[in-house]
Amino acid sequence: METFLQQLVNGISQGSAYALIALGYTMVYGVLKLINFAHSDVYMFGAFMGFYIANSSWFQATMGTSVLSGVVVLLGAMVLASMLGILIERFAYRPGRSPSPGTLAFWFGILGAGFGYLLGKTPGAVAAGVLAGIVVGVILEKWGVRPRAQSSSLKILIIAIGVSFFLENSGQQVFGADPKFFPQIIPTKVLNVAGLSLDSQKLTVLGVAIVLMVLLNVIVNYTKTGRAMRAVSFNLDAARLMGINTDRIIAFTFGLGSALAGAGGILVSLMYPKIDPLMGILPGLKAFVAAVLGGIGNITGAMFGGLIIGLAEVMAVGYGQSTYRDAIAFVILVLILLIKPTGIMGKGMVEKV
């Protein structure tokens, strides 16, 4: 029984971090009906921003290891991740929602640069990738995407993949490809309660995640901006006709979701301190599964989905099936798509055609 309760606590802590990342996916889908596949890289960015803040000379000289230092690192990473999310929306997604020519060619060029770097890792390979990407983008823009009135979804999907490649490869260039170890920013203590071992990192992760989820609920349900977010989610065109600045609301949603991803990066780094520029791929996929499991577009569903994924993963490891740790989330994804494609708390939608 003690083993089960211990794994339950560990799973809730792990799942709460997944839930924070999943909220970004589900909020962006709620307002745009599209998946932000660059979201996992914002999570990575938040972890690295926390790493550099904690290792700065100012921080080392004035803060040390304390609860206040943890708050400073967390808030700093959230602000910087939020700014990155807003920049991504402004310069990548917003042009993709408009019919301006050249957008697809630009992001295909970015995508080509990423492939060129992965395949050759030389300036020539990157240049060839950029050129090939631009050519493909121009062809698709002229003969594939532009003739279709309802093609913005395809365009933004390609843009999202391009942004993700850009952030990952930029991270390898700026932060370095070698893993780094996240510093200890809060005091480490272990509490023994009724036979359970509760360390300060896991308790911090759980406590911070709960506070952030409560704040998100307050913002969405009890503020003017939150009401505007719900209006845009319900019907973007009608919200625009009612005088809501939909571009501002979408940018705010990106910023809010990115701040939560940045917080997730810090919290996961407290439990697993090794960070690298590709660290967001697997947690991002698991968080996406959590969003789908709970019902994509449903904020409460994303929270529950993250907890379920975290619990399932930790229970598998705790009971001797660690080989399947990373596969558990995708097994759950297949099952939920077969049994209830809309997710646990999702609702089916009927569209007129």
N, C-alpha and C positions, 0 to 999 in steps of 0.2 A: 504493500500500500504506500509506503514511504517513497519507493522508487517511482510509482505512478504520479504521486503528488509533486515530486521533484521535477519530473519531466513535464508535468502540466504547467508549472511555473516557468520553466525554461521555454516551453512552446508558446506561452502567452507573450513573453518578452520578445521572442523572435518574430511572432506573428504581428505584434504591434508595430515593429519596424517595417514589415512588408505592407501593413495597412497604410502607413504614411505615404509610402511610394505609390501604392495603388490608388490613393485618393487623387493624385495628380493625373493619372490616366483617366479616371472616371469623370473628373470635373471638366477636362478638356473635351472628352467625348460628349459630355452633356451639352456644351454650348456649340460645338462644331460638328458633332456626329462623326468625328474622325479620331484616329489613334495617333498620339504624339510619340512616335518611336524613338525620338531623341531624348525622351524623359529619363531613361536610365543613365544617360551620360550627364544629365544635370545632377543626378544623385552622386555620380563619380566626382563631378566638379565641386559639389558641396563638401565631400570628404577631403579633397585636396585643399580647399580654401581653409577648412578647419585645421588641417595639418600645418599650413604656412602661418596662420594666425598664432597657433600654439607654439611654433618654433621661432617666432619673431623675437628680436632682442628686447623690444618694449614689453612684450608679454612675459618673457622669462624674467625680466628685471622687476616687474611690478605685480604680477598675478600669482605665479607659482601654481601649486596644486590645491584647489579649493572648489567649493560649490560655485562661487562667483566666477572663477576662471572658466568652469564648464559652461556657465550661462553666457559669458562673453564669446566664447568660441562658437557656441550653438547659434546665437543671434547673428554673429558676423557671417557665418556660413549661410544662414537662411537669407540674409539680405543680399549677399553676393549671388547666390543661386537664383533668387527672385529676379534680380537684375538680368541675369543671363536668360532666364525664361522669357522675360519681356522683350529682350533683344531678338531672341529667336522668333517670337511671334511677329515682331514689327518688321524684321528684314527678311524673313523666310516665309512664314505662313500667310501673312497679310497680302504680300504680292501674289502668292499662289491662289488666293481667293478672288483676285481680280483678273480680268482678261488681258493684262499687259503682256505684250510679246517679249520673248527672251527669258522669261522666268524659268521655264523648264530647261532651256539650254544652259543657263547659269548653274542650276543645281545638278544637272547631269554632268557638267564639267567638274563640280565638286566631288560628285560620286566617282567619276573617272579618276580624279586625283587620288582618292582613297584607294581604289583598286590598283592604280599604278604604283603607289607606295608599298602596298602589301606584296605585290608581285615582284617588283624590281628594287625598291628602296634606293633609287638613284634619281637625280634631277631629270634625266632623259625619260625614265619610265613614268614619272609623275606628269611631265609635259605631254607625253604621248597619251596618257590616260585622260588628261584634261581635254586635249584635242578630240579624241574619240568620243568622249562624253558630250562635248558641245555639238558635234555632228549628229549624234543620235538624238540629242535634245531638240535640235532644229528640225530634224525629220519628223519626230513625233509631234512637235508643236504645229507643224504645217499640215501634215497629212493624218495624224492620229488623234491628237487631243483637241485642237481648235475646232474641227468640224462638229464636234459633239457638244451640245449645249450643257449637258450634265456631266462634264468630265473633270470638274474641279477636284473630285475625290481622288482620282488617279494622280492628278498633278501634285496634290498635297502629300499623298503617300510617297511619291518619288522624292519630293522635297524633304520629307521627314527622314527617309533613309540617307539622303545626301548629308543632311545636318548631322546625323548620328556618326557617319563615317568621318566627317570633318572634325567633330569634337574629339572622337577617339584618336585620330591620327595627330591632331593638334596637341592633345594631351600627352601623347608619346614624345612629341618633339619638345614641348615646354616643360613637362614634369619629369620626363625621362621614362624609359620603358621598364627599368628595374623597379621592383616593389620597394615601397617605403613603409616604415612602421609608425603608426599613429601614436603620439606621445600620451602619457597618462595625464589627464587634465582634471580628474576628480580623485579624491582620496579613495583608496581601495580598502574596503572592509568586508568581512564575511560574518553574517549573522546566522546563528543556529536557532531555528524556531521549530519546535515540535519535531525534531529530527530532520528538518529541511535545511539545506545550505543555501542561503540567499546572499549573493554578493552585491556590492554597491552598484556595479555596472548594470546588471540586469534590472535591479530595482529602479535605477535612474532611467533606463530605456523605457520601462513600463510607465513610470510616473510622467515623464516628459511626453510620451505618446498620448496618454490619456488627456493631459492638459491641452495639447495641440488639437486633438480631436474635439474636445469640448469647445475650444475657441472657434474652430471651424464651423461647428454647428451653430454657434451664436452668430457668426458673420453671415452665414447663408440664410438663416431663418429669422433673424431679428434686426437686420440692418437694411438700409435703403439699397445699398450696393448688392446685398445678398438677394433681395427681392428682384432686382434687375437681372441678376445672374439666373434666377429661376425663370424669369420671363423669357430671356434669350434662349434658355434651354428648352422651354416649351414651344416657342415659335420665334425664330430669329427675325423673320421678315415682319411679323406683326409687332414685335418689340421695337423694331426700327421705326415703323409707322407711328407708334405711340410716343415717339420722341426720345427713346433710350439710345444713347451713344453706344452702339453695339461693339464698335472697334475698341472702345475704352474698356468695356466690360470683358471682352475676350482677352485683352491684354492683362487685365487684372486677374482673370482666372488663370492664365498662364503663370503670372507672377506668384499667385498664391499656391498653386500646385507645385511650382518649382521650389518655393520656400520649404514646403513640406518634404520634397525630395532631398533638399540640402540637409534638413534636420535628420532625415533617415540615414543619409551618408555619415553624419556624425555619430548617431546612435549605434549603427552597425559597426563603425570603426572602434567604438568603445568595447564591443564584445569580441570583434575579430580585427585586431589592429593592423593587419597587413593590407595596404592599399596599393593599387596600380591603375593605370589609365583604362584598363579593360574590365575593371572590377564591377561595373554596372550591368554587364550583359546578363549574367545569370540571375541576380536579384531582380533586375528589371523584368525579365521574362516571368519570374515567379510572381511578382507584383501584378503584372498584366493578367496572369491566370487568376489571381485573387480578385481582380476587378471583374473579370468575366464570371467567376464563380458567384460573386455577390450580386451581379447584375450590372453590366457596364452602364454607366451613367447614373447609378444610384449610390449616393455617398455612404449611407448606412450599410449598404450591401458590400461596398469596398472594405469597410472596416471589418465586418464579419468574415469576409473572404480572406483577408490577410491573416486573421487569427486562426482560421481553419487550416490554411496552408502551413503556417508556422507550427501549429500543434501536430499536424500530420507528419511533417518533416522531422520534428524532434522526437516524436513517438517512434518513428521508424528507426531512428538512430539509437534511441534508448533501449529498444527491445531487439537489438542485434541485427538490424537490416540496414546498416549504414551504407551498403552498396547502392541502395535504391533511394538514397536521400534526395538527390536532385531529380530523380524520375517521378517521385511521388506527385509533385505539382502537375506534371503533364498527364499523368494517369487521371488525376482529378479533372483536368481540363477536358479530356476525351469523354469521361463519364458525364460531366455536366452538359456537354454539347449533345450527347446522345439522349439524355434523360430530360433535361430542361434547358434548352439553348438560351433562354432569356436570363438564366441565372436564378439564384435562390430568391432574390427580392426584386428581380427585373420584371417588367411588364411587356407583353407583346404589343407591337404597334401595327396599325393598319394604314397603308398608304394608298391613296387614290392614284390610279394609273390611267 
